[in-house]
């Protein structure tokens, strides 16, 4: 669905600078979808996040803006990187920039450990 929307010339493109209010809505929607996946101990795909952002704003997140959206789901109070469970549908892995980002943020564990931390933090029976 997100792919088809990206090919529709009538759909506007979302950017953090050009549309700050809508960008905040898109990040909040992406975070909500990612938390819901984490509660079920599953990953979430780029397409699912793009679709959530579109549903929240009627605008598409472009390829160049996607990393900002994915990083935007993280919150310091989580004590884990929620974005660790955002993956490509074809690979089942985060993008190439994720691990360097995680290291810069002070998370040097292997990806499976980072994902397990997210699942544990957000699991349903924790609340």
ZALOMAR-871404 format. One record per atom (N, C-alpha, C): residue number from 1; residue in one letter; atom name; x, y, z. Coordinates in steps of 0.1 Angstrom, whole numbers, plus 5000, padded with zeros to 4 digits. Each point is the difference from the previous one (the first is absolute). Example, Ala and Ser with C-alpha at 12.3 -4.5 7.8 and 13.67 -1.06 7.14 Angstrom:
[1,a,N,[5132,4943,5078]]
[1,a,CA,[4991,5012,5000]]
[1,a,C,[5009,5012,5000]]
[2,s,N,[4996,5011,4993]]
[2,s,CA,[5009,5011,5000]]
[2,s,C,[4992,5011,5008]]
END
This chain:
[1,x,N,[5008,4988,5000]]
[1,x,CA,[4992,5012,5000]]
[1,x,C,[5009,5013,5000]]
[2,x,N,[5010,5000,5009]]
[2,x,CA,[5008,5012,5001]]
[2,x,C,[5008,5002,4987]]
[3,x,N,[5004,4989,4993]]
[3,x,CA,[5007,5001,4988]]
[3,x,C,[4991,5006,4989]]
[4,x,N,[4987,4996,4999]]
[4,x,CA,[4991,5005,4991]]
[4,x,C,[4998,5015,5002]]
[5,x,N,[4998,5004,5013]]
[5,x,CA,[4998,5014,5003]]
[5,x,C,[5012,5008,4995]]
[6,x,N,[5012,4995,5002]]
[6,x,CA,[5012,5007,4996]]
[6,x,C,[5001,5003,4985]]
[7,x,N,[4993,4992,4992]]
[7,x,CA,[4999,5002,4986]]
[7,x,C,[4989,5009,4995]]
[8,x,N,[4991,5005,5009]]
[8,x,CA,[4989,5008,4998]]
[8,x,C,[5004,5015,5000]]
[9,x,N,[5000,5006,4988]]
[9,x,CA,[5005,5014,4999]]
[9,x,C,[4991,5010,5008]]
[10,x,N,[4988,4996,5004]]
[10,x,CA,[4991,5009,5008]]
[10,x,C,[5004,5000,5015]]
[11,x,N,[5008,4991,5004]]
[11,x,CA,[5004,4999,5014]]
[11,x,C,[5012,5009,5003]]
[12,x,N,[4998,5009,5010]]
[12,x,CA,[5011,5009,5004]]
[12,x,C,[5011,4992,5008]]
[13,x,N,[5012,5006,5000]]
[13,x,CA,[5011,4994,5007]]
[13,x,C,[5002,5007,5013]]
[14,x,N,[5003,4993,5010]]
[14,x,CA,[5001,5005,5014]]
[14,x,C,[5015,5002,5003]]
[15,x,N,[5003,5011,5006]]
[15,x,CA,[5013,5003,5005]]
[15,x,C,[5000,5006,5014]]
[16,x,N,[5010,4998,5008]]
[16,x,CA,[5001,5005,5013]]
[16,x,C,[5001,5015,5001]]
[17,x,N,[5006,5006,4990]]
[17,x,CA,[5002,5015,5000]]
[17,x,C,[4988,5006,4992]]
[18,x,N,[4996,4995,4989]]
[18,x,CA,[4989,5006,4992]]
[18,x,C,[4986,4998,5006]]
[19,x,N,[4998,4990,5008]]
[19,x,CA,[4987,4998,5007]]
[19,x,C,[5002,4995,5014]]
[20,x,N,[5005,5009,5009]]
[20,x,CA,[5003,4996,5014]]
[20,x,C,[4988,4994,5008]]
[21,x,N,[4989,5006,4998]]
[21,x,CA,[4988,4995,5008]]
[21,x,C,[4996,4986,4995]]
[22,x,N,[5000,4998,4987]]
[22,x,CA,[4996,4987,4994]]
[22,x,C,[5011,4990,5004]]
[23,x,N,[5013,5005,5000]]
[23,x,CA,[5011,4991,5003]]
[23,x,C,[4998,4994,5014]]
[24,x,N,[4997,5008,5009]]
[24,x,CA,[4997,4996,5014]]
[24,x,C,[4989,4990,5001]]
[25,x,N,[4990,5002,4992]]
[25,x,CA,[4989,4990,4999]]
[25,x,C,[5005,4987,4994]]
[26,x,N,[5008,5001,4990]]
[26,x,CA,[5005,4988,4994]]
[26,x,C,[5009,4992,5009]]
[27,x,N,[5009,5007,5007]]
[27,x,CA,[5008,4993,5010]]
[27,x,C,[4992,4993,5011]]
[28,x,N,[4990,5008,5005]]
[28,x,CA,[4991,4994,5010]]
[28,x,C,[4993,4987,4995]]
[29,x,N,[4995,5001,4988]]
[29,x,CA,[4994,4988,4994]]
[29,x,C,[5009,4989,4998]]
[30,x,N,[5012,5003,4996]]
[30,x,CA,[5011,4989,4998]]
[30,x,C,[5003,4994,5013]]
[31,x,N,[5002,5008,5010]]
[31,x,CA,[5003,4995,5014]]
[31,x,C,[4989,4991,5005]]
[32,x,N,[4987,5004,4998]]
[32,x,CA,[4989,4992,5005]]
[32,x,C,[5000,4986,4993]]
[33,x,N,[5002,5000,4987]]
[33,x,CA,[5000,4987,4992]]
[33,x,C,[5012,4992,5005]]
[34,x,N,[5011,5006,5002]]
[34,x,CA,[5012,4992,5004]]
[34,x,C,[4999,4995,5014]]
[35,x,N,[4994,5007,5009]]
[35,x,CA,[4997,4995,5014]]
[35,x,C,[4990,4989,4999]]
[36,x,N,[4990,5001,4992]]
[36,x,CA,[4990,4989,4999]]
[36,x,C,[5007,4987,4995]]
[37,x,N,[5009,5001,4991]]
[37,x,CA,[5008,4989,4995]]
[37,x,C,[5009,4994,5011]]
[38,x,N,[5006,5009,5007]]
[38,x,CA,[5009,4996,5011]]
[38,x,C,[4992,4992,5011]]
[39,x,N,[4988,5005,5003]]
[39,x,CA,[4992,4993,5010]]
[39,x,C,[4997,4986,4996]]
[40,x,N,[5000,4997,4987]]
[40,x,CA,[4997,4987,4995]]
[40,x,C,[5013,4992,4996]]
[41,x,N,[5011,5006,5004]]
[41,x,CA,[5013,4994,4998]]
[41,x,C,[5003,4998,4985]]
[42,x,N,[4996,5009,4992]]
[42,x,CA,[5003,4999,4985]]
[42,x,C,[5006,5012,4995]]
[43,x,N,[5006,4999,4989]]
[43,x,CA,[5006,5012,4993]]
[43,x,C,[4989,5007,4992]]
[44,x,N,[5004,5012,4995]]
[44,x,CA,[4991,5008,4992]]
[44,x,C,[5008,5004,4988]]
[45,x,N,[4993,5000,4988]]
[45,x,CA,[5008,5003,4988]]
[45,x,C,[4999,5015,4997]]
[46,x,N,[5009,5004,4991]]
[46,x,CA,[5001,5014,4995]]
[46,x,C,[4986,5004,4994]]
[47,x,N,[4994,4991,4992]]
[47,x,CA,[4988,5002,4994]]
[47,x,C,[4988,5003,5010]]
[48,x,N,[5001,4992,5011]]
[48,x,CA,[4989,5002,5010]]
[48,x,C,[5002,5014,5007]]
[49,x,N,[5012,5005,5002]]
[49,x,CA,[5002,5013,5005]]
[49,x,C,[4996,5011,4990]]
[50,x,N,[5004,4998,4988]]
[50,x,CA,[4996,5010,4990]]
[50,x,C,[4985,5001,4999]]
[51,x,N,[4993,4988,5000]]
[51,x,CA,[4985,5000,5000]]
[51,x,C,[4994,5007,5012]]
[52,x,N,[5006,4998,5012]]
[52,x,CA,[4995,5007,5012]]
[52,x,C,[5002,5015,4999]]
[53,x,N,[5011,5004,4995]]
[53,x,CA,[5003,5014,4998]]
[53,x,C,[4990,5006,4990]]
[54,x,N,[4997,4993,4989]]
[54,x,CA,[4991,5005,4990]]
[54,x,C,[4986,5001,5006]]
[55,x,N,[4996,4990,5007]]
[55,x,CA,[4986,5000,5006]]
[55,x,C,[4999,5012,5010]]
[56,x,N,[5011,5004,5007]]
[56,x,CA,[4999,5011,5009]]
[56,x,C,[5000,5013,4994]]
[57,x,N,[5006,5001,4988]]
[57,x,CA,[5003,5013,4994]]
[57,x,C,[4995,5002,4986]]
[58,x,N,[4996,4989,4993]]
[58,x,CA,[4997,5001,4986]]
[58,x,C,[5012,5004,4991]]
[59,x,N,[5012,4998,5005]]
[59,x,CA,[5012,5003,4993]]
[59,x,C,[5010,4988,5002]]
[60,x,N,[5008,4998,4990]]
[60,x,CA,[5010,4989,5000]]
[60,x,C,[5014,5004,5005]]
[61,x,N,[5006,4992,5007]]
[61,x,CA,[5014,5002,5004]]
[61,x,C,[5009,4994,4990]]
[62,x,N,[5008,5009,4994]]
[62,x,CA,[5010,4996,4990]]
[62,x,C,[5011,4992,5005]]
[63,x,N,[5007,4994,4991]]
[63,x,CA,[5012,4991,5003]]
[63,x,C,[5010,5009,5009]]
[64,x,N,[5003,5012,4996]]
[64,x,CA,[5010,5008,5006]]
[64,x,C,[4996,5004,5014]]
[65,x,N,[4987,5000,5003]]
[65,x,CA,[4994,5004,5013]]
[65,x,C,[4998,4988,5009]]
[66,x,N,[5000,4988,4995]]
[66,x,CA,[4996,4989,5008]]
[66,x,C,[5009,4997,5012]]
[67,x,N,[5013,5002,4999]]
[67,x,CA,[5009,4997,5011]]
[67,x,C,[4996,5010,5012]]
[68,x,N,[4996,5012,4997]]
[68,x,CA,[4996,5009,5010]]
[68,x,C,[4987,4996,5007]]
[69,x,N,[4991,4994,4992]]
[69,x,CA,[4988,4995,5006]]
[69,x,C,[5003,4988,5009]]
[70,x,N,[5008,4991,4995]]
[70,x,CA,[5003,4988,5008]]
[70,x,C,[5008,5003,5013]]
[71,x,N,[5009,5010,4999]]
[71,x,CA,[5007,5004,5012]]
[71,x,C,[4991,5008,5010]]
[72,x,N,[4990,5006,4994]]
[72,x,CA,[4990,5008,5008]]
[72,x,C,[4992,4992,5009]]
[73,x,N,[4998,4987,4998]]
[73,x,CA,[4992,4992,5009]]
[73,x,C,[5006,4997,5013]]
[74,x,N,[5013,5003,5001]]
[74,x,CA,[5008,4997,5013]]
[74,x,C,[4997,5011,5010]]
[75,x,N,[5000,4996,5013]]
[75,x,CA,[4999,5010,5011]]
[75,x,C,[5010,4996,5010]]
[76,x,N,[5008,5010,5006]]
[76,x,CA,[5010,4997,5010]]
[76,x,C,[4994,4992,5012]]
[77,x,N,[4988,5002,5004]]
[77,x,CA,[4994,4993,5011]]
[77,x,C,[4997,4986,4998]]
[78,x,N,[5001,4995,4987]]
[78,x,CA,[4997,4986,4997]]
[78,x,C,[5012,4991,5004]]
[79,x,N,[5011,5005,5001]]
[79,x,CA,[5012,4993,5004]]
[79,x,C,[5003,4988,4990]]
[80,x,N,[4995,5001,4988]]
[80,x,CA,[5003,4991,4989]]
[80,x,C,[4998,5008,4988]]
[81,x,N,[5004,4994,4988]]
[81,x,CA,[4998,5007,4987]]
[81,x,C,[4988,4993,4993]]
[82,x,N,[4989,5006,5001]]
[82,x,CA,[4987,4995,4994]]
[82,x,C,[5003,4998,4985]]
[83,x,N,[5008,5008,4994]]
[83,x,CA,[5002,4999,4986]]
[83,x,C,[5008,4987,4996]]
[84,x,N,[5005,4992,5010]]
[84,x,CA,[5007,4988,4997]]
[84,x,C,[4990,4990,4993]]
[85,x,N,[4987,5001,5002]]
[85,x,CA,[4991,4991,4994]]
[85,x,C,[4994,5004,4987]]
[86,x,N,[5005,5012,4995]]
[86,x,CA,[4995,5004,4987]]
[86,x,C,[5009,4994,4989]]
[87,x,N,[4994,4992,4991]]
[87,x,CA,[5008,4993,4991]]
[87,x,C,[4995,5001,4985]]
[88,x,N,[5009,4996,4991]]
[88,x,CA,[4996,4999,4986]]
[88,x,C,[4992,4987,4998]]
[89,x,N,[4989,5000,4992]]
[89,x,CA,[4992,4988,4998]]
[89,x,C,[5008,4989,4993]]
[90,x,N,[5010,5004,4992]]
[90,x,CA,[5007,4990,4992]]
[90,x,C,[5011,4994,5008]]
[91,x,N,[5006,5007,5009]]
[91,x,CA,[5012,4995,5008]]
[91,x,C,[4996,4996,5014]]
[92,x,N,[4990,5006,5006]]
[92,x,CA,[4997,4998,5014]]
[92,x,C,[5010,5007,5009]]
[93,x,N,[5008,5009,4995]]
[93,x,CA,[5010,5007,5007]]
[93,x,C,[4998,5015,5000]]
[94,x,N,[5005,5007,5010]]
[94,x,CA,[5000,5015,4999]]
[94,x,C,[5009,5004,4988]]
[95,x,N,[4999,5013,4997]]
[95,x,CA,[5009,5005,4989]]
[95,x,C,[5014,5001,5004]]
[96,x,N,[5009,5002,4991]]
[96,x,CA,[5014,5000,5002]]
[96,x,C,[5004,5011,5011]]
[97,x,N,[4993,5010,5001]]
[97,x,CA,[5003,5011,5009]]
[97,x,C,[4996,4997,5014]]
[98,x,N,[4993,4990,5003]]
[98,x,CA,[4995,4998,5013]]
[98,x,C,[5011,4997,5011]]
[99,x,N,[5008,4990,4997]]
[99,x,CA,[5010,4996,5010]]
[99,x,C,[5010,5012,5003]]
[100,x,N,[5005,5007,4990]]
[100,x,CA,[5008,5012,5003]]
[100,x,C,[4992,5010,5009]]
[101,x,N,[4987,5002,4997]]
[101,x,CA,[4992,5009,5008]]
[101,x,C,[4999,4994,5014]]
[102,x,N,[4997,4987,5002]]
[102,x,CA,[4999,4994,5013]]
[102,x,C,[5013,5002,5008]]
[103,x,N,[5011,4998,4993]]
[103,x,CA,[5013,5002,5007]]
[103,x,C,[5002,5014,5005]]
[104,x,N,[4996,5010,4992]]
[104,x,CA,[5001,5014,5004]]
[104,x,C,[4991,5003,5012]]
[105,x,N,[4989,4993,5001]]
[105,x,CA,[4991,5002,5011]]
[105,x,C,[5003,4992,5012]]
[106,x,N,[5012,4993,4999]]
[106,x,CA,[5004,4992,5012]]
[106,x,C,[4996,4986,5001]]
[107,x,N,[4994,4995,4989]]
[107,x,CA,[4995,4986,5000]]
[107,x,C,[5009,4992,4991]]
[108,x,N,[5009,4992,5007]]
[108,x,CA,[5010,4992,4992]]
[108,x,C,[4997,4985,5000]]
[109,x,N,[4988,4996,5004]]
[109,x,CA,[4997,4986,5000]]
[109,x,C,[4997,4995,4985]]
[110,x,N,[5000,4987,4998]]
[110,x,CA,[4996,4995,4987]]
[110,x,C,[4986,5003,4997]]
[111,x,N,[4996,5000,4988]]
[111,x,CA,[4986,5003,4996]]
[111,x,C,[4990,4991,5007]]
[112,x,N,[5002,4987,5001]]
[112,x,CA,[4989,4992,5007]]
[112,x,C,[4998,5004,5014]]
[113,x,N,[5011,5004,5007]]
[113,x,CA,[4999,5005,5014]]
[113,x,C,[4992,5013,5000]]
[114,x,N,[5003,5009,4991]]
[114,x,CA,[4993,5013,4999]]
[114,x,C,[4985,4998,4998]]
[115,x,N,[4997,4990,4991]]
[115,x,CA,[4986,4998,4998]]
[115,x,C,[4993,4993,5012]]
[116,x,N,[5007,4991,5006]]
[116,x,CA,[4995,4994,5013]]
[116,x,C,[4997,5010,5010]]
[117,x,N,[5009,5010,5002]]
[117,x,CA,[4998,5011,5009]]
[117,x,C,[4987,5007,4998]]
[118,x,N,[4998,5003,4987]]
[118,x,CA,[4987,5007,4996]]
[118,x,C,[4988,4991,5004]]
[119,x,N,[5000,4987,4996]]
[119,x,CA,[4989,4992,5003]]
[119,x,C,[4997,4999,5015]]
[120,x,N,[5011,4999,5008]]
[120,x,CA,[4998,4999,5014]]
[120,x,C,[4995,5013,5006]]
[121,x,N,[5005,5011,4995]]
[121,x,CA,[4995,5013,5005]]
[121,x,C,[4985,5003,4997]]
[122,x,N,[4996,4996,4989]]
[122,x,CA,[4986,5003,4996]]
[122,x,C,[4990,4988,5000]]
[123,x,N,[5004,4989,5006]]
[123,x,CA,[4991,4989,5000]]
[123,x,C,[4987,5003,5007]]
[124,x,N,[4989,4994,4995]]
[124,x,CA,[4987,5003,5004]]
[124,x,C,[4997,4999,5015]]
[125,x,N,[5006,4990,5007]]
[125,x,CA,[4997,4998,5014]]
[125,x,C,[5008,5008,5009]]
[126,x,N,[5008,5009,4995]]
[126,x,CA,[5009,5009,5007]]
[126,x,C,[4992,5011,5007]]
[127,x,N,[4989,5004,4994]]
[127,x,CA,[4993,5012,5004]]
[127,x,C,[4993,4998,5013]]
END
